[in-house]
Amino acid sequence: MPRFLAVPDVNADGIPDLYAHMSGGSVRLCFGGRTAIGGYSTVISGWTGKLAFG
């Protein structure tokens, strides 16, 4: 199960974004949307052995 961390607006669109640590070890920056989570960008690959972040 992925772990999530909400962060202030990273891409300057006025909507908060969030980071998701996926079970495969990647960390994704998920862009917030007005009605749903938008696209994402993988910012770290192979980040394993971590129990938490933030």
Secondary structure, 3 states (H helix, E strand, C coil): CCEEEEECCCCCCCCCEEEEECCCCCEEEECCCCCCCCCEEEEECCCCCCCCCC
